[in-house]
């Protein structure tokens, strides 16, 4: 409700210009808890901040801000900053795993009607 208010206000008066985070920050105001920095470790592809070079190896969430995303870079550049493409199992593997535990893979398929 509060987030929607700030979004509407911004459409009318252009209060912020930084994407989807500002209305949430404005809505919660002082009602927040500061998290351990490992929960949002930033790693820019252009510029590094000292804290982020420290937290990167043990980051709980690795945040790649800006327009240079590692998955849009040559794999050698992405790996140089510690990013690997996700290892997503094939649909055949998933069907076999569901069948093995006694579940019908068809009910989990987005193509089923």
HELIX and SHEET records of a PDB file:
HELIX    1   1 UNK A    2  UNK A   13  1                                  12    
HELIX    2   2 UNK A   21  UNK A   28  1                                   8    
HELIX    3   3 UNK A   37  UNK A   40  5                                   4    
HELIX    4   4 UNK A   50  UNK A   55  1                                   6    
HELIX    5   5 UNK A   56  UNK A   58  5                                   3    
HELIX    6   6 UNK A   70  UNK A   72  5                                   3    
HELIX    7   7 UNK A   75  UNK A   80  1                                   6    
HELIX    8   8 UNK A   91  UNK A  100  1                                  10    
HELIX    9   9 UNK A  105  UNK A  108  5                                   4    
SHEET    1   A 2 UNK A  41  UNK A  42  0                                        
SHEET    2   A 2 UNK A  62  UNK A  63  1                                        
END                                                                             
